[in-house]
Amino acid sequence: MSKNLINNKKLAVIGCSGLVGSSILRCALEKGYEVNGTMRNIEDSTKINYLKKLKNFEKLNLFKAEMSNENDFNFCLQDISTLFIACLVPTYKGFDGTLAKELDDKRGYNEIINPTVNGCINILKSAKKLDVKNVVICSSTSSTNPIPPVPIKNEIDHWSDEIEQCKSKKYTSATKTIMEKAAIKFCNDNNIRLSIILPTGLYGDAVLPDHMKHNPFVWLKRVLDGGEPRHLKVPNDSASMIHLRDLAELFLACHENKKASGRYYGVYKSLHWQDIYNECQKLIPKMKMPEPFNGNAVEPTRFDFSRRDSLGVKIRDFPTILKDTIEWIKSNPFNDL
């Protein structure tokens, strides 16, 4: 065990059964950390049984918690050195199932934005009360899309405009922008070191069966089974991605590197969809391919990764990411379902 690890106390992962949270949990346990993890339902035997398969599961302490209740975190956050908040998952529907894009501003704020922003602040209030000095939040690259667009995005200068996002009915994306700004203000006001990881396009090997309901796992499995790809025609657009294990390492790096703070892209890079499908076909030669697009391809989103790289995590390239993902899906990882 490294000296760095010996000098650190327990970690806490809020939302430890989610796609990102469980990946952080897996990484932390594999490194030998003791972890306090929260779930909304700690009596969910299916999730618990899969978490028990993680290496060093005996170092995991589970707590029931809802982010709407600040007091739920009083025990989980005792005597920890870093708090990972991975429960702020995107909300795409209002309380009655209405799609977010069909809501007006009042409902958009009350039903999409405020529950997540207030939940994040509730967790941070508990962290303050229990003297937690380091927090790492999982957000999204959707908070880094300035108007007008820029040739190369970076995490410090470039923010989405939440007012414009709401005008465009993008309440789900606006949530991340508003939440980050609220969290930054709270942590600045209360002397808490805050890092924010901005991921998108999560590939690799997941921990729980529920995670197979997420793309790209859904469409890659369908293709492997002889079904249709994600698109009927290749969109003239790009998509970003990262391996779940690399993403988890970025989160842990924000704990282990005492100088880490601020926003960091949790992304390998962005590729045009034609290149993504071409790479898929190399690994699945008989796959059904979407109709190719005609015309000039748009340039993929470009990022300045200097801050990400300062964390010292080696990021897998896309051929490796895709190969790992496809091999994992083909292994039928949850074959006892």
FIFITOR-346626 format. One record per atom (N, C-alpha, C): residue in three letters; x, y, z. Coordinates in pm, whole numbers, padded with zeros to 5 digits, always signed. Layout:
REM residues N
ALAXYZ
...
***
This chain:
REM residues 337
MET+00085-00120+00000
MET+00000+00000+00000
MET+00088+00124+00000
SER+00055+00219-00084
SER+00138+00338-00099
SER+00128+00428+00023
LYS+00232+00509+00041
LYS+00232+00607+00150
LYS+00115+00702+00133
ASN+00086+00736+00006
ASN-00026+00827-00023
ASN-00156+00772+00031
LEU-00177+00640+00015
LEU-00300+00577+00060
LEU-00304+00567+00212
ILE-00192+00534+00273
ILE-00187+00520+00419
ILE-00227+00651+00487
ASN-00189+00763+00428
ASN-00215+00893+00489
ASN-00357+00943+00465
ASN-00440+00868+00394
ASN-00576+00910+00365
ASN-00676+00825+00440
LYS-00784+00888+00483
LYS-00890+00816+00555
LYS-00988+00758+00455
LYS-01105+00725+00504
LYS-01207+00667+00418
LYS-01253+00765+00311
LEU-01308+00709+00205
LEU-01373+00786+00100
LEU-01523+00763+00108
ALA-01600+00853+00049
ALA-01744+00835+00041
ALA-01787+00853-00104
VAL-01871+00760-00152
VAL-01924+00769-00288
VAL-02076+00776-00278
ILE-02131+00894-00309
ILE-02276+00913-00307
ILE-02331+00867-00442
GLY-02420+00769-00437
GLY-02470+00708-00560
GLY-02379+00596-00607
CYS-02342+00507-00515
CYS-02239+00407-00546
CYS-02290+00292-00632
SER-02419+00287-00663
SER-02468+00182-00751
SER-02499+00235-00891
GLY-02476+00364-00914
GLY-02495+00421-01047
GLY-02381+00382-01140
LEU-02395+00415-01267
LEU-02294+00378-01366
LEU-02157+00438-01332
VAL-02153+00568-01302
VAL-02026+00632-01267
VAL-01988+00599-01123
GLY-02084+00608-01032
GLY-02054+00584-00890
GLY-01997+00446-00865
SER-02053+00344-00929
SER-02004+00208-00908
SER-01864+00190-00968
SER-01834+00265-01072
SER-01700+00258-01132
SER-01598+00324-01040
ILE-01635+00436-00978
ILE-01547+00499-00878
ILE-01527+00404-00761
LEU-01638+00344-00715
LEU-01631+00250-00603
LEU-01537+00134-00635
ARG-01553+00074-00752
ARG-01469-00039-00793
ARG-01322+00000-00791
CYS-01291+00116-00848
CYS-01152+00163-00854
CYS-01095+00185-00714
ALA-01176+00249-00628
ALA-01129+00278-00492
ALA-01104+00150-00413
LEU-01195+00055-00424
LEU-01179-00072-00353
LEU-01057-00148-00405
GLU-01039-00148-00537
GLU-00923-00218-00594
GLU-00792-00157-00546
LYS-00794-00028-00516
LYS-00673+00039-00465
LYS-00656+00021-00315
GLY-00753-00043-00251
GLY-00742-00073-00109
GLY-00806+00027-00015
TYR-00879+00125-00069
TYR-00946+00222+00016
TYR-01067+00160+00088
GLU-01096+00210+00205
GLU-01225+00183+00269
GLU-01323+00289+00217
VAL-01445+00246+00185
VAL-01539+00335+00121
VAL-01675+00329+00189
ASN-01730+00447+00217
ASN-01870+00457+00257
ASN-01951+00489+00131
GLY-02047+00405+00100
GLY-02127+00426-00020
GLY-02274+00442+00013
THR-02343+00525-00064
THR-02487+00542-00042
THR-02566+00489-00159
MET-02683+00436-00125
MET-02782+00393-00224
MET-02918+00439-00173
ARG-03011+00461-00263
ARG-03146+00497-00219
ARG-03215+00377-00155
ASN-03178+00257-00198
ASN-03239+00136-00143
ASN-03129+00034-00115
ILE-03086+00025+00010
ILE-02979-00068+00044
ILE-03032-00209+00069
GLU-03160-00228+00044
GLU-03218-00362+00053
GLU-03238-00423-00085
ASP-03187-00358-00189
ASP-03197-00410-00325
ASP-03096-00524-00339
SER-03145-00646-00322
SER-03056-00763-00317
SER-02981-00784-00449
THR-03045-00751-00562
THR-02978-00770-00691
THR-02854-00683-00700
LYS-02869-00554-00667
LYS-02754-00464-00673
LYS-02647-00505-00571
ILE-02692-00538-00450
ILE-02597-00575-00345
ILE-02517-00698-00387
ASN-02584-00796-00446
ASN-02515-00919-00485
ASN-02405-00891-00587
TYR-02428-00796-00678
TYR-02324-00765-00775
TYR-02214-00680-00713
LEU-02248-00591-00622
LEU-02144-00514-00553
LEU-02055-00608-00471
LYS-02112-00717-00419
LYS-02034-00812-00340
LYS-01928-00882-00423
LYS-01943-00879-00557
LYS-01845-00943-00643
LYS-01721-00856-00665
LEU-01727-00731-00620
LEU-01613-00642-00637
LEU-01499-00683-00544
LYS-01378-00667-00592
LYS-01261-00695-00510
LYS-01263-00605-00386
ASN-01232-00663-00271
ASN-01227-00591-00143
ASN-01364-00536-00102
PHE-01471-00604-00140
PHE-01605-00559-00103
PHE-01619-00541+00048
GLU-01543-00618+00125
GLU-01553-00609+00272
GLU-01513-00471+00322
LYS-01448-00391+00238
LYS-01410-00255+00278
LYS-01519-00152+00247
LEU-01635-00200+00199
LEU-01747-00111+00167
LEU-01849-00109+00279
ASN-01884+00012+00323
ASN-01991+00032+00421
ASN-02107+00102+00349
LEU-02224+00041+00351
LEU-02338+00094+00277
LEU-02434+00171+00367
PHE-02486+00282+00314
PHE-02580+00366+00387
PHE-02696+00402+00294
LYS-02815+00407+00350
LYS-02931+00452+00274
LYS-02935+00604+00278
ALA-02954+00667+00162
ALA-02957+00813+00160
ALA-03033+00863+00039
GLU-03108+00970+00059
GLU-03176+01044-00047
GLU-03118+01185-00049
MET-03079+01235-00165
MET-03016+01366-00168
MET-03112+01479-00132
SER-03241+01451-00130
SER-03338+01552-00090
SER-03338+01575+00061
ASN-03269+01487+00135
ASN-03267+01497+00281
ASN-03123+01512+00329
GLU-03087+01633+00368
GLU-02951+01661+00414
GLU-02907+01570+00527
ASN-02998+01539+00618
ASN-02961+01459+00736
ASN-02928+01314+00704
ASP-02966+01267+00585
ASP-02936+01129+00548
ASP-02786+01102+00538
PHE-02704+01207+00529
PHE-02561+01190+00505
PHE-02478+01206+00633
ASN-02544+01223+00745
ASN-02471+01251+00869
ASN-02376+01138+00909
PHE-02415+01014+00888
PHE-02329+00901+00926
PHE-02231+00865+00815
CYS-02278+00870+00692
CYS-02193+00832+00579
CYS-02069+00919+00567
LEU-02081+01047+00601
LEU-01971+01140+00579
LEU-01881+01160+00701
GLN-01901+01081+00804
GLN-01815+01092+00922
GLN-01677+01035+00894
ASP-01574+01111+00929
ASP-01435+01065+00924
ASP-01392+01022+00784
ILE-01432+01099+00682
ILE-01385+01070+00546
ILE-01295+01183+00499
SER-01209+01152+00402
SER-01118+01256+00352
SER-01166+01316+00221
THR-01237+01238+00138
THR-01288+01292+00013
THR-01428+01239-00012
LEU-01513+01329-00059
LEU-01652+01296-00092
LEU-01668+01300-00244
PHE-01714+01189-00301
PHE-01745+01181-00443
PHE-01895+01185-00461
ILE-01946+01284-00534
ILE-02090+01297-00558
ILE-02118+01250-00700
ALA-02179+01131-00711
ALA-02205+01071-00842
ALA-02353+01035-00857
CYS-02437+01104-00783
CYS-02581+01073-00784
CYS-02662+01174-00865
LEU-02594+01274-00924
LEU-02664+01383-00992
LEU-02688+01346-01138
VAL-02761+01237-01158
VAL-02781+01183-01292
VAL-02881+01269-01370
PRO-02870+01272-01502
PRO-02962+01355-01582
PRO-03107+01314-01563
THR-03194+01413-01557
THR-03339+01390-01548
THR-03401+01439-01678
TYR-03471+01350-01747
TYR-03524+01381-01879
TYR-03675+01398-01881
LYS-03740+01374-01766
LYS-03886+01384-01762
LYS-03931+01456-01636
GLY-04047+01523-01646
GLY-04108+01585-01530
GLY-04171+01482-01440
PHE-04232+01529-01331
PHE-04287+01440-01230
PHE-04395+01346-01286
ASP-04469+01393-01386
ASP-04577+01310-01442
ASP-04536+01238-01570
GLY-04407+01238-01600
GLY-04359+01169-01719
GLY-04348+01255-01843
THR-04389+01382-01834
THR-04377+01472-01949
THR-04229+01493-01983
LEU-04195+01483-02111
LEU-04057+01503-02151
LEU-04009+01643-02113
ALA-03884+01654-02071
ALA-03829+01782-02027
ALA-03846+01889-02134
LYS-03827+01852-02260
LYS-03833+01950-02369
LYS-03974+02002-02392
GLU-04073+01939-02329
GLU-04212+01983-02345
GLU-04262+02065-02226
LEU-04176+02089-02128
LEU-04216+02164-02009
LEU-04198+02314-02031
ASP-04272+02395-01954
ASP-04246+02538-01954
ASP-04138+02568-01850
ASP-04097+02694-01841
ASP-03986+02728-01752
ASP-04015+02695-01606
LYS-04137+02723-01562
LYS-04171+02697-01422
LYS-04155+02551-01389
ARG-04212+02465-01472
ARG-04200+02321-01447
ARG-04058+02273-01473
GLY-03992+02332-01572
GLY-03855+02293-01601
GLY-03765+02313-01481
TYR-03781+02427-01415
TYR-03701+02453-01295
TYR-03745+02366-01178
ASN-03876+02359-01154
ASN-03926+02288-01036
ASN-03907+02138-01044
GLU-03915+02081-01164
GLU-03917+01937-01177
GLU-03788+01877-01234
ILE-03710+01957-01304
ILE-03586+01906-01363
ILE-03464+01965-01294
ILE-03459+02097-01284
ILE-03338+02165-01237
ILE-03325+02165-01085
ASN-03427+02216-01017
ASN-03416+02237-00872
ASN-03390+02110-00791
PRO-03455+01996-00820
PRO-03427+01877-00739
PRO-03280+01837-00739
THR-03214+01848-00854
THR-03072+01812-00862
THR-02984+01917-00795
VAL-03009+02044-00824
VAL-02928+02151-00765
VAL-02943+02152-00614
ASN-03067+02145-00566
ASN-03090+02145-00421
ASN-03033+02019-00355
GLY-03043+01906-00425
GLY-02986+01783-00371
GLY-02836+01793-00356
CYS-02769+01850-00455
CYS-02624+01868-00448
CYS-02587+01957-00329
ILE-02659+02067-00313
ILE-02630+02159-00203
ILE-02658+02093-00069
ASN-02761+02010-00060
ASN-02788+01936+00064
ASN-02669+01850+00103
ILE-02612+01780+00005
ILE-02496+01694+00033
ILE-02378+01780+00076
LEU-02358+01893+00010
LEU-02246+01981+00046
LEU-02265+02042+00185
LYS-02389+02073+00222
LYS-02415+02123+00358
LYS-02377+02019+00462
SER-02410+01894+00435
SER-02371+01787+00526
SER-02220+01774+00532
ALA-02154+01788+00416
ALA-02008+01781+00413
ALA-01946+01892+00498
LYS-02002+02011+00487
LYS-01953+02122+00568
LYS-01969+02093+00716
LYS-02085+02042+00752
LYS-02114+02013+00893
LYS-02017+01909+00950
LEU-01976+01814+00866
LEU-01889+01707+00912
LEU-01743+01734+00875
ASP-01714+01858+00834
ASP-01577+01905+00811
ASP-01505+01826+00702
VAL-01578+01791+00597
VAL-01516+01729+00480
VAL-01452+01840+00397
LYS-01325+01826+00366
LYS-01251+01934+00302
LYS-01226+01914+00154
ASN-01260+01797+00099
ASN-01236+01772-00043
ASN-01357+01704-00105
VAL-01408+01761-00213
VAL-01527+01710-00281
VAL-01498+01699-00430
VAL-01545+01589-00491
VAL-01534+01570-00636
VAL-01674+01538-00689
ILE-01722+01618-00783
ILE-01857+01605-00837
ILE-01852+01556-00981
CYS-01942+01465-01015
CYS-01958+01423-01154
CYS-02064+01511-01219
SER-02025+01582-01325
SER-02118+01665-01399
SER-02123+01617-01543
SER-02106+01704-01641
SER-02120+01667-01781
SER-02057+01774-01871
THR-02013+01732-01988
THR-01959+01827-02085
THR-02068+01923-02135
SER-02195+01894-02107
SER-02303+01982-02153
SER-02298+02119-02090
SER-02218+02134-01985
SER-02204+02266-01920
SER-02092+02348-01981
THR-02030+02297-02088
THR-01912+02365-02145
THR-01931+02398-02293
ASN-02053+02438-02329
ASN-02083+02471-02468
ASN-02116+02620-02482
PRO-02014+02702-02500
PRO-02037+02847-02505
PRO-02108+02890-02633
ILE-02171+03006-02626
ILE-02232+03070-02742
ILE-02158+03201-02769
PRO-02103+03222-02890
PRO-02096+03125-03001
PRO-01994+03016-02971
PRO-02001+02905-03047
PRO-01905+02796-03025
PRO-01761+02842-03049
VAL-01668+02774-02985
VAL-01526+02806-03001
VAL-01455+02688-03068
PRO-01343+02713-03134
PRO-01273+02604-03205
PRO-01224+02495-03111
ILE-01172+02535-02994
ILE-01121+02439-02897
ILE-01174+02478-02759
LYS-01245+02386-02695
LYS-01304+02415-02565
LYS-01206+02385-02451
ASN-01211+02468-02346
ASN-01141+02435-02223
ASN-01235+02454-02105
GLU-01198+02394-01991
GLU-01289+02387-01877
GLU-01294+02516-01795
ILE-01195+02601-01808
ILE-01189+02721-01726
ILE-01270+02835-01789
ASP-01249+02857-01917
ASP-01309+02974-01982
ASP-01447+02949-02040
HIS-01481+02825-02066
HIS-01599+02798-02148
HIS-01712+02734-02068
TRP-01821+02807-02065
TRP-01942+02766-01994
TRP-02061+02773-02090
SER-02156+02684-02067
SER-02285+02698-02134
SER-02362+02812-02069
ASP-02455+02870-02142
ASP-02542+02976-02091
ASP-02673+02911-02047
GLU-02695+02903-01916
GLU-02812+02833-01866
GLU-02943+02900-01908
ILE-02940+03031-01927
ILE-03061+03102-01972
ILE-03096+03059-02114
GLU-02994+03055-02201
GLU-03017+03010-02337
GLU-03056+02862-02342
GLN-02995+02782-02254
GLN-03032+02641-02248
GLN-03179+02624-02214
CYS-03228+02702-02118
CYS-03369+02694-02079
CYS-03460+02746-02190
LYS-03418+02853-02257
LYS-03497+02905-02370
LYS-03513+02799-02479
SER-03411+02714-02493
SER-03415+02608-02592
SER-03476+02479-02538
LYS-03534+02487-02417
LYS-03597+02372-02351
LYS-03496+02263-02315
LYS-03370+02301-02302
LYS-03267+02204-02264
LYS-03247+02208-02112
TYR-03356+02178-02040
TYR-03352+02187-01894
TYR-03255+02085-01833
THR-03245+01970-01896
THR-03155+01867-01845
THR-03011+01916-01850
SER-02972+01977-01961
SER-02836+02030-01972
SER-02816+02151-01882
ALA-02917+02237-01874
ALA-02907+02356-01789
ALA-02885+02317-01643
THR-02940+02202-01604
THR-02924+02156-01465
THR-02777+02146-01429
LYS-02697+02090-01518
LYS-02554+02073-01489
LYS-02484+02208-01475
THR-02517+02301-01563
THR-02454+02433-01559
THR-02487+02504-01428
ILE-02615+02504-01393
ILE-02660+02572-01271
ILE-02604+02503-01147
MET-02606+02369-01147
MET-02555+02293-01033
MET-02408+02322-01009
GLU-02328+02322-01117
GLU-02184+02346-01100
GLU-02157+02484-01040
LYS-02226+02585-01091
LYS-02204+02721-01040
LYS-02244+02732-00893
ALA-02353+02666-00856
ALA-02397+02669-00716
ALA-02296+02596-00627
ALA-02245+02482-00675
ALA-02148+02405-00597
ALA-02017+02481-00581
ILE-01972+02546-00688
ILE-01848+02623-00681
ILE-01861+02736-00579
LYS-01973+02807-00581
LYS-01993+02916-00486
LYS-01995+02863-00343
PHE-02069+02753-00321
PHE-02078+02698-00185
PHE-01940+02656-00135
CYS-01864+02587-00218
CYS-01734+02539-00174
CYS-01635+02653-00155
ASN-01641+02754-00240
ASN-01555+02872-00220
ASN-01587+02942-00090
ASP-01716+02953-00059
ASP-01759+03022+00063
ASP-01724+02944+00189
ASN-01704+02812+00176
ASN-01685+02728+00294
ASN-01551+02655+00296
ASN-01456+02705+00216
ASN-01319+02653+00220
ASN-01314+02502+00195
ILE-01388+02458+00095
ILE-01385+02318+00054
ILE-01317+02309-00082
ARG-01220+02220-00095
ARG-01154+02200-00223
ARG-01247+02120-00314
LEU-01282+02178-00427
LEU-01380+02117-00516
LEU-01318+02087-00653
SER-01338+01965-00699
SER-01304+01928-00836
SER-01433+01880-00903
ILE-01447+01910-01031
ILE-01565+01869-01108
ILE-01517+01797-01232
ILE-01563+01673-01250
ILE-01528+01594-01367
ILE-01642+01601-01467
LEU-01607+01623-01594
LEU-01705+01647-01700
LEU-01696+01535-01804
PRO-01770+01426-01785
PRO-01764+01315-01879
PRO-01877+01316-01981
THR-01867+01226-02076
THR-01975+01195-02169
THR-01936+01069-02244
GLY-02035+00995-02294
GLY-02008+00876-02373
GLY-01931+00770-02297
LEU-01997+00697-02207
LEU-01930+00606-02115
LEU-01925+00464-02172
TYR-01806+00417-02201
TYR-01781+00283-02255
TYR-01707+00200-02150
GLY-01671+00078-02187
GLY-01594-00008-02099
GLY-01678-00116-02038
ASP-01644-00158-01916
ASP-01717-00264-01846
ASP-01788-00204-01725
ALA-01919-00221-01719
ALA-01999-00169-01609
ALA-02007-00273-01496
VAL-02068-00233-01386
VAL-02069-00316-01266
VAL-02201-00388-01246
LEU-02312-00323-01277
LEU-02444-00377-01247
LEU-02526-00403-01373
PRO-02618-00501-01370
PRO-02702-00530-01487
PRO-02782-00409-01535
ASP-02828-00325-01444
ASP-02906-00207-01484
ASP-02829-00118-01580
HIS-02698-00120-01571
HIS-02617-00032-01654
HIS-02621-00073-01802
MET-02662-00195-01829
MET-02674-00239-01968
MET-02788-00169-02041
LYS-02870-00095-01966
LYS-02980-00020-02028
LYS-02932+00112-02087
HIS-02804+00146-02063
HIS-02747+00271-02114
HIS-02684+00247-02250
ASN-02688+00350-02337
ASN-02603+00347-02456
ASN-02461+00382-02415
PRO-02358+00328-02479
PRO-02362+00251-02603
PRO-02387+00102-02586
PHE-02402+00056-02460
PHE-02418-00087-02437
PHE-02541-00142-02510
VAL-02650-00063-02509
VAL-02774-00110-02571
VAL-02754-00136-02720
TRP-02702-00034-02791
TRP-02694-00052-02937
TRP-02580-00144-02978
LEU-02473-00148-02901
LEU-02364-00241-02935
LEU-02409-00386-02916
LYS-02483-00412-02809
LYS-02534-00549-02789
LYS-02632-00586-02901
ARG-02716-00490-02939
ARG-02811-00516-03047
ARG-02738-00549-03177
VAL-02632-00475-03206
VAL-02552-00501-03327
VAL-02487-00639-03320
LEU-02434-00672-03204
LEU-02371-00803-03186
LEU-02470-00917-03205
ASP-02597-00890-03172
ASP-02702-00991-03188
ASP-02762-00990-03329
GLY-02704-00910-03419
GLY-02750-00907-03557
GLY-02854-00801-03585
GLY-02876-00711-03488
GLY-02978-00609-03503
GLY-02927-00480-03565
GLU-03011-00378-03556
GLU-02982-00250-03620
GLU-02882-00167-03538
PRO-02805-00084-03605
PRO-02714+00007-03533
PRO-02794+00120-03468
ARG-02724+00211-03405
ARG-02793+00319-03335
ARG-02866+00412-03431
HIS-02811+00431-03550
HIS-02870+00523-03648
HIS-02901+00450-03778
LEU-03008+00492-03845
LEU-03038+00439-03978
LEU-02943+00498-04081
LYS-02907+00626-04060
LYS-02810+00693-04145
LYS-02708+00761-04056
VAL-02582+00752-04093
VAL-02476+00812-04012
VAL-02501+00962-04000
PRO-02516+01013-03878
PRO-02535+01158-03863
PRO-02406+01233-03891
ASN-02420+01350-03949
ASN-02302+01434-03971
ASN-02274+01510-03842
ASP-02223+01435-03745
ASP-02202+01486-03610
ASP-02093+01403-03545
SER-02049+01449-03428
SER-01945+01377-03355
SER-01998+01336-03218
ALA-01926+01246-03156
ALA-01960+01202-03020
ALA-01831+01183-02942
SER-01836+01214-02812
SER-01720+01200-02724
SER-01734+01074-02641
MET-01623+01027-02588
MET-01627+00902-02512
MET-01508+00889-02418
ILE-01524+00796-02321
ILE-01415+00760-02231
ILE-01445+00622-02173
HIS-01342+00551-02136
HIS-01356+00421-02069
HIS-01392+00446-01923
LEU-01487+00369-01872
LEU-01531+00387-01733
LEU-01416+00375-01633
ARG-01322+00287-01660
ARG-01211+00269-01567
ARG-01117+00390-01569
ASP-01098+00450-01686
ASP-01016+00571-01693
ASP-01087+00687-01623
LEU-01218+00695-01641
LEU-01295+00800-01575
LEU-01282+00787-01424
ALA-01294+00666-01373
ALA-01281+00644-01229
ALA-01143+00685-01179
GLU-01040+00657-01258
GLU-00904+00697-01219
GLU-00891+00848-01210
LEU-00961+00921-01298
LEU-00958+01067-01291
LEU-01020+01115-01160
PHE-01130+01052-01120
PHE-01192+01089-00992
PHE-01097+01063-00876
LEU-01035+00946-00874
LEU-00943+00914-00764
LEU-00821+01005-00766
ALA-00779+01047-00885
ALA-00665+01139-00895
ALA-00695+01272-00827
CYS-00822+01314-00830
CYS-00860+01439-00763
CYS-00859+01424-00611
HIS-00858+01303-00563
HIS-00838+01278-00420
HIS-00690+01272-00388
GLU-00615+01199-00468
GLU-00475+01171-00437
GLU-00383+01290-00465
ASN-00423+01374-00561
ASN-00344+01493-00593
ASN-00401+01611-00513
LYS-00331+01652-00412
LYS-00382+01756-00321
LYS-00388+01893-00386
LYS-00331+01907-00504
LYS-00338+02035-00575
LYS-00454+02038-00675
ALA-00523+01926-00691
ALA-00632+01920-00789
ALA-00751+02003-00742
SER-00806+02083-00832
SER-00929+02157-00804
SER-00978+02216-00935
GLY-01106+02249-00939
GLY-01164+02306-01059
GLY-01221+02199-01150
ARG-01250+02239-01274
ARG-01315+02149-01370
ARG-01212+02073-01455
TYR-01246+01947-01485
TYR-01161+01863-01568
TYR-01248+01784-01666
TYR-01210+01783-01793
TYR-01282+01698-01887
TYR-01256+01551-01856
GLY-01364+01473-01848
GLY-01354+01328-01834
GLY-01382+01264-01969
VAL-01296+01294-02067
VAL-01320+01256-02206
VAL-01189+01209-02268
TYR-01195+01105-02354
TYR-01079+01069-02436
TYR-01066+01171-02548
LYS-01164+01177-02636
LYS-01173+01279-02740
LYS-01309+01265-02807
SER-01332+01342-02910
SER-01457+01334-02987
SER-01425+01286-03128
LEU-01508+01194-03179
LEU-01489+01138-03313
LEU-01617+01154-03394
HIS-01601+01168-03525
HIS-01718+01171-03613
HIS-01785+01034-03610
TRP-01918+01034-03622
TRP-01992+00908-03615
TRP-01950+00811-03725
GLN-01908+00861-03841
GLN-01862+00770-03947
GLN-01738+00694-03901
ASP-01647+00763-03831
ASP-01528+00697-03779
ASP-01562+00598-03669
ILE-01662+00630-03587
ILE-01705+00539-03481
ILE-01759+00410-03544
TYR-01845+00424-03645
TYR-01901+00305-03709
TYR-01794+00226-03785
ASN-01701+00295-03846
ASN-01594+00224-03917
ASN-01512+00139-03821
GLU-01486+00193-03702
GLU-01410+00117-03602
GLU-01492-00002-03553
CYS-01623+00018-03540
CYS-01710-00093-03500
CYS-01705-00206-03602
GLN-01708-00169-03730
GLN-01709-00271-03835
GLN-01579-00352-03837
LYS-01468-00292-03797
LYS-01343-00368-03788
LYS-01354-00481-03687
LEU-01429-00456-03579
LEU-01443-00554-03471
LEU-01563-00646-03491
ILE-01662-00597-03566
ILE-01783-00676-03593
ILE-01804-00673-03745
PRO-01726-00750-03820
PRO-01728-00739-03967
PRO-01866-00759-04030
LYS-01950-00840-03970
LYS-02080-00872-04030
LYS-02192-00780-03979
MET-02158-00676-03906
MET-02261-00589-03848
MET-02339-00516-03956
LYS-02465-00485-03924
LYS-02545-00400-04012
LYS-02497-00257-03995
MET-02460-00196-04106
MET-02409-00059-04101
MET-02518+00040-04140
PRO-02518+00157-04078
PRO-02613+00261-04121
PRO-02576+00314-04259
GLU-02672+00377-04324
GLU-02644+00439-04452
GLU-02542+00551-04432
PRO-02436+00552-04513
PRO-02335+00659-04494
PRO-02391+00794-04534
PHE-02335+00898-04474
PHE-02379+01033-04511
PHE-02298+01081-04632
ASN-02353+01175-04702
ASN-02284+01234-04816
ASN-02251+01380-04785
GLY-02143+01427-04836
GLY-02108+01567-04815
GLY-01984+01581-04731
ASN-01959+01703-04687
ASN-01841+01733-04606
ASN-01868+01703-04459
ALA-01781+01628-04398
ALA-01797+01592-04257
ALA-01766+01711-04167
VAL-01852+01730-04067
VAL-01824+01835-03970
VAL-01701+01795-03889
GLU-01630+01895-03840
GLU-01514+01866-03756
GLU-01560+01824-03618
PRO-01509+01715-03563
PRO-01547+01675-03427
PRO-01514+01784-03326
THR-01587+01784-03215
THR-01559+01876-03106
THR-01413+01862-03062
ARG-01348+01974-03042
ARG-01207+01973-03002
ARG-01195+02027-02859
PHE-01110+01962-02780
PHE-01092+01996-02640
PHE-00946+02030-02612
ASP-00925+02117-02517
ASP-00793+02139-02460
ASP-00782+02045-02340
PHE-00698+01943-02350
PHE-00689+01841-02246
PHE-00572+01863-02150
SER-00517+01983-02148
SER-00400+02005-02062
SER-00434+01986-01914
ARG-00552+02029-01874
ARG-00590+02010-01732
ARG-00616+01862-01704
ARG-00688+01796-01790
ARG-00712+01652-01771
ARG-00580+01577-01758
ASP-00486+01608-01848
ASP-00359+01536-01848
ASP-00274+01569-01726
SER-00298+01684-01663
SER-00222+01720-01543
SER-00250+01626-01427
LEU-00360+01551-01435
LEU-00395+01455-01329
LEU-00315+01326-01340
GLY-00242+01308-01452
GLY-00151+01194-01463
GLY-00216+01061-01495
VAL-00338+01062-01546
VAL-00408+00937-01580
VAL-00388+00907-01728
LYS-00344+00787-01758
LYS-00329+00745-01898
LYS-00465+00705-01952
ILE-00508+00770-02060
ILE-00642+00749-02115
ILE-00635+00656-02236
ARG-00717+00551-02236
ARG-00722+00457-02349
ARG-00771+00527-02476
ASP-00718+00486-02592
ASP-00767+00540-02718
ASP-00896+00468-02758
PHE-00963+00520-02863
PHE-01095+00466-02896
PHE-01092+00320-02944
PRO-00997+00279-03028
PRO-00994+00137-03065
PRO-00987+00046-02943
THR-00907+00085-02844
THR-00896+00005-02722
THR-01026+00010-02642
ILE-01082+00130-02628
ILE-01208+00146-02555
ILE-01317+00058-02616
LEU-01330+00065-02748
LEU-01436-00010-02817
LEU-01411-00160-02807
LYS-01287-00202-02826
LYS-01253-00344-02816
LYS-01286-00398-02678
ASP-01248-00324-02573
ASP-01278-00367-02436
ASP-01428-00380-02416
THR-01503-00282-02468
THR-01648-00280-02448
THR-01714-00398-02518
ILE-01677-00422-02644
ILE-01738-00531-02720
ILE-01702-00666-02661
GLU-01577-00684-02621
GLU-01538-00811-02560
GLU-01612-00834-02429
TRP-01633-00726-02354
TRP-01707-00739-02228
TRP-01852-00778-02254
ILE-01917-00714-02350
ILE-02056-00747-02382
ILE-02066-00892-02431
LYS-01972-00933-02517
LYS-01974-01069-02571
LYS-01952-01174-02462
SER-01890-01134-02351
SER-01866-01229-02242
SER-01994-01260-02163
ASN-02104-01191-02198
ASN-02231-01209-02127
ASN-02210-01193-01976
PRO-02168-01073-01933
PRO-02123-01054-01794
PRO-02229-01079-01688
PHE-02353-01067-01726
PHE-02460-01088-01628
PHE-02545-01210-01667
ASN-02475-01318-01700
ASN-02543-01437-01753
ASN-02622-01513-01648
ASP-02614-01470-01522
ASP-02693-01537-01419
ASP-02827-01471-01400
LEU-02862-01373-01488
LEU-02991-01306-01477
LEU-03102-01400-01521
***
